[in-house]
Amino acid sequence: MTRNKMITEIAHRTSLKRDQADEAVSTMLDIICETLAAGEKVQITGFGTFEVRERGERNGRNPYSGESIVIPASRYPAFVPGKVFRAKIKGNNDTDNNNNNE
């Protein structure tokens, strides 16, 4: 699903006009990005957690020359799906009686 399709679907399912749904989606994404950039997690109960992880400096190889190189440390965004979200993807909508050992 594209961003435009998402906005159209939100407008269709709610009483919002398309431009209002667009503003809501944009605002939500901006808040998530700003929060992650500040080093904080974003937890959406029933959906999942967005967080920033750090990857340490490591050695690698240039694929063209085979030369050994140092890959610098970096930060990257990560998403950990919540229990309800995982259950819906698996096709199990009954999360109250779900006894997964994950």
Secondary structure, DSSP 4 states (H G I P E B T S, - for coil): --HHHHHHHHHHHSS--HHHHHHHHHHHHHHHHHHHHTT--EEETTTEEEEEEEE--EEEE-TTT--EEEEPPEEEEEEEE-HHHHHHHHT----TT-----
